[in-house]
């Protein structure tokens, strides 16, 4: 595109941007934040918001009509893989991120696929990529006035792979959780393609049977312990039924174990999403099972890293567990108060025989009244809670089933008997 130099420059309020570069508002897209850059020496211009670009030539040449460019699509998986592998090789894994992976249950010999995206000092990694590949159309790489740079907040880089083992996306576990926990590595708006939410295949052995969970890092950890292939959807409701299920079938998957987080027993949305995925897979001819486990372990990776194994059930059994669970677990709450009794472990009867349990009585001040609330804990919770002392002020989180409240003379002030079961102490101190 060639623009009349005098008419073009006279209509712009140029602001020095260093060297021969000037910034201005873009007349094509109406930008008012000076995303248009003009180089008077090279006589070229480029808008980093809408892509309006060209050169400034002789006066009198008529300006062409600007046609907005469509949003840039990511490159094909083979190119994404080449560029991302160069990037990962150029970014070392920090000590802090190594410790995070170890805490998640991944031994050091499994850390090589990961890398650290630093807050500063990314230019060498970008340079290493540019020496071998063109990063255009690769989410995460942005083209600015000073050339290519790498976008995104600092964090742990997690490679997201397809069935061919190609890295076709990258997820970032952010160092600053206040900005969210996970994000997709994506280009800056107007300077490169947006990332697409992709499923991840943590391949381990044949593909006849796969496990399905949520999140690539969780899938990597679970695959390590199971010795089987684990496929991670980007979200319990964020998957394309057509593409995802089609890819499973085309890669020879005959059986799938859906292993969404344990809160499916009490979270109706997660339960519904798990059943929906099961229906789609069943319609495609894939045999379906579900993995269930103790609510103390949120994800499949947490369970396996603790040395435990999930129970695998059929659809009928899973539906019963979900129905019972959603009805039973009404709400998760935090209760605060002073410990009234000296906690002791006792044996109580359950459907599985006698189990260790503990009863904690808390003195609280709900609604301006003095009340006592009974907390019941089982198994490992009971063993940890026995260390509590009389008079301690604690905050306990648990599943609200029932609460029995009494006034200061010991008379019930509520007709409903409720217990707070499966509680965890989330904070405590000594009452003054």
N, C-alpha and C positions, 0 to 999 in steps of 0.2 A: 504494500500500500504506500502510495506517495502522497504527501500532504503539502499544501502551499505553506512555505516557511513563514512568511510575514503574517498571514492571517491566522495561522495556527498558534504562533508564539504570542501574538498580540492578545489573543483570547485567554491566555493562561497567566496565572499569578505564580511565577516560578520562585521556588525556595531552594537555596543552596543545600546540596546533600553530600558535598565532598567531591574534590577533583573537578571534573567537567560534568558532574551529575547534578541535576536539579529535580525537585519534586513539585508536583502540581495536582490539582483535582482533575479527574478524568472526564473529558467532555462526552465520552461515548456511553459510559454506564452511570454518569451522574455522581460518582464517588466524591465525597467531600473530606476524605482523610488522607489525601495526597498519596495515592497508590500509583500514580502515573510518574514514571521516571523518564527524563529527557537528557540525552547525552549530546551536548552541543558540538563536541569535537567529532564524534562518529556520526552525528546527525541522525540519531535513531531514538525511538521512544517505545515504552512498554508499560502497560498497566498490569500490576500484579494482582488486581482484583478480578478483572474481566477478560484479560488477555488481549486488549486492544493494542496493536503494535504496528510498526512500520518505520519508514525513514522520511526525513524532512528533506525535500529537494528544491528545485527551482521554483520561484514564484510563478503564479499563474496556472499551475496544474490543479485541476479540480479534485477536491477531496472525495474519496469513495464513501459510499454508505457503509456504516459498520453493522455487521451481522453478529450478534452474540454467539459465542462458542458454546457448545453443549458441555456439560460437566464431564471432565476427563475420566475415562474408565481405567481401572488398574490393568497392567500388562497381563499377558497370559502366564499361567503358573510356572512354565519353564524359565521365563525371564525373571519372575519374582524370586524363584529359587536361587538362580545364579547370583543375583544382586544381594539377597538376604544372607546367603552363605558367606559372601565376601565381607559383609558387614559384621556378622557374628565373629568371624575370624579376626577382625580388626579391633574388637572391643573386648578387653579382658573381663573376667568375672571378679567382682570386688569381694573382699573378705566378708563384708556384711551380708552380701547375697549368698555366699557359700554357707554361712551360718544359718540363713533362712532356709535354704534347701535341706540342710542337715536336720533342722528342726521339723521339717515337713516329712522326714523319713527317707530322703534320698541320699545314699552314700556318695562319697566324693568321686568315685569312679563313674557316677552317672551325671556329673555336673557339666561335662563338655558341651552339650547342646546349648547351654544358656550363656548369656552375656549381660553386661551392665551398661545401661544407657546413662552416662554421667550428665551432670548439670552443665558442665563446661568442658572444653577440650575435645570436641567431636570432629574437628576439622581433619585430623589425621586419618580417622576412619572413613570419612567421606572421600578423602584423597585416594585412599587405597581402593575404594570402589571405582572411582572415576578412571583409575589407571587400567582397569580391566573391562568395565561395563558402563553403559549409559543408564543412569538411574531414572530417566524420564518414565512416567506412568507407573512408578513404584511408590505405593503409599508410605509416607514417612519422609521421603525426599522432596524438598521444596526448592524452587528456583527463585532466588532473590536478586537484588541489584548487584550483589557481590559474588554471585554464582550460586552453586548448589550448597545446601546445608541440610542438616538432619533435624526434623521437628520432634516435638513431644517432651513431656515432663520426665525427669529422671526416674529410673526404676529398674527392676529386673526384666530383661527381655526374654520372652518365652516364645520359641518357634512353634508355629501352628502348621501342621503338615497334613497333606491329603493322602489318599490311599497309595499313591506312587512314591510317597516319602518326600515329595517336594514341599519346601517351605512356601506356602501361598498366603501367609499372613503372619503377623507378629503381635503378640499381646504384651502389654507392659503392666507389671505389678508395681504400682506407684510407691515411691519412697515416702511421699506425704499422703497418708490415708485421708486427710481432711478434704482432699480433692477427689476422693473416690478410691476404690481399691484396685480396679483393673480398667485399662483403656486399650483400645486398638491403636497401634502405631499408624498414624495418619499424617498426610501432608497438611501444611497450613492452608487455610481456605484461599482459593484463588491462585495457589502456587503449586498445585499438584493434585493428584487424585485422592479422594477420600478412601479410607479403608472399608472393606466389606467384612461383615461378621462371618467367619468361616467355622466349619466343624474341624475337629482335630483328631487325627488317628495316631494313637500311641501303639504302634505295631509290635507285637511280640508273639511269634508263632503264626499258625495258620489263621485264616479268616472265617472258618466255618462257624465258629461261635465268637461273638464279641460282647463286651460289656458296654453299656451306654451310660455316661454320667454327664455332669456339667462342668466345663472349665478345663483348659488344656493342661495346666499344672497338676490338677487333681487326677487327670487321666494318666499322666506320666508316672505319678507316685503309685497309683493303683495298679498299673500295668507291671511295674517293677515287682510288686509283692505277689500279684496273681500269676505272673508268668503267662498272661494271656493278653490279647489285643483289647484295648479300651478306647472307645470312640467318645469324644466329648462334644456335645452340642454347645453353641455359644450362649445359650440360655434355655431354661426349661420350656419357654414358649417362643424362643427365637431360633427357629429352624425351618427351612423350606422343605415341606413334606415331599414335594415332587423331586427336587434335586437330591436331598439327603437319602431318602428311601431308595431312589433309583440307583444311587451310587453303592449303597449297601448290597443290593441285589446283584448288580453288575460285577461286584468284587467277590461274589460267591458266599455271602453271609447266609447261613441257614437257620441260625439260632441267635437270639439276643437276650441278654439279661439287663433289664433296665434298673439302674442303681442311682436314682436321684437321692438327694439328701434325706436323712432320717426324719426330718420334720414333715415329710409327706403324711406321716401318721396323724399330724395335728394341723397341718396347713392344707386347707381344701384346694387352694390354687395349684400347689405343687402336685397334689394327688391327682387332680383333674388333668394336669399336663402329662403326667406319667401314663395315665390311662389312654389319653388321646394318642400319644406316640405309639403305645402298644397296639391300638386299633389300626393305625396306618401300616405298621410293620406286619401285622397279621394279614391284612388285605393283600400285602405284597408277597405272601407265602412264607414269611419268616416266623419260626416258632418263638413264642414269647414266654419269658419268665421275669420275675421281679426279685430284687435283693432287698431284704429288710434286716434291720439290726437295732441294737440298743440306742435309745435317744441320747445317751451320754456322748455318743460320737456323732458329730454332725454329718460329715462326709464319708464316703467310702474310703478315701485315703487316710482319714483320721483313724478309722476302725482298723484297717490293715496295718498301719504303722504301730498301733498299740498291740499287735499280735493277735487280734481277734479276727473272726471270719463271719461273713453275713450268712443269713439263712436264705436259701433260694426257694421261692414259692411260685405256684402257678397263678394264673389270673384270678381264678375263683377265690383262692385263699387270700390273695392280695386285696381284693375288693372288700372282703370281710374285715381284714385288719384296718383298712382305711376307714370303713364305715364306723367301726368300733372306736378307732382312734380319734376321728374328728368329733365324735359325740362325747368321748371321755375327756379329751384335753381341750378345755374350753378357752383358756387364756394363760399367757405367761406373764407373771407379775414379779415385782420386787417388793419385799416386805422388810421393814427396818424395825428394830426394837432391842431391848435388853434381855439377855438370857436369864430366865428365872430359875431354871433347874440345873442340876449338875448332870450333863449329858452322859448317858451310859448306853452301851450296845446291848440289845436284847435279841432273843430269837422269836420270830413271829411266823405264823403259818401262812403259806401262800399256795397257789396252784402247783408250784414246782417243789413243794415241801417247805421245810423250815429255812428261812433266810435271816441274815443279820440285818437289823434295823435300828434306828435311833429316833428318839422323839425329843424335839427341842421346843420348849415353851418360851415364847417371846412376850414381853410386856411392851405394848405399843400405845400410841396416842392418836389413833385414827379418829377423824371427825371431832377432835377436841375432847374425846373420851378415853379413859384408860381401859385398855382391852388386853386380853391374852390370846395369842394365836399359836396353834400347834403346828409345827413343821415335822413331817415324816421323811426320813431319808433311808435309802436302801443300799446294800452292797458297798461299793467303794465310797459312795457319798457318806455312808454311816461311819466308815473307818476314818475318813478325814474329819468329820464333824465332831468326833469324840474328843478332839483336842480343844474344843471351845470350853470356856470357863464361865461359871456363874457370875453375872454382873457385866459381862462383855456386851458392848453395843455392836450389833452386826446388821449387815444388809444381806438378805438371802433372796436369790432368784429361783423361781420354780414354776411348776405347772399348777394353776389354780383349779382345784376340784371343789373344795369346800373350806369354809372357815367357821370355827365356833368362837364366838366372842362373849366375854363375861365382863360384868361391871366390877367395881373395886371391892364389892362384898362377895363376889363369886357367883352372882346370879347371871344366867345367860341373857344377853341383850339381843340375840338374834335367834329366830326359830329354826334357821337353817344350819345344819351341821356341815362344815366344810373342812377339808384338809389341804395343805400345800405339800404336795409330794415331789420327790425327785429334785429337791432344792439344792442349790449350790451357794456357798457363802461368797459373795462378790466384793465385800468390803467389811472391815471390822476395826474397832478400836476399843480401848478400855473406857467405860463410862466414868465420868468424873464424880 
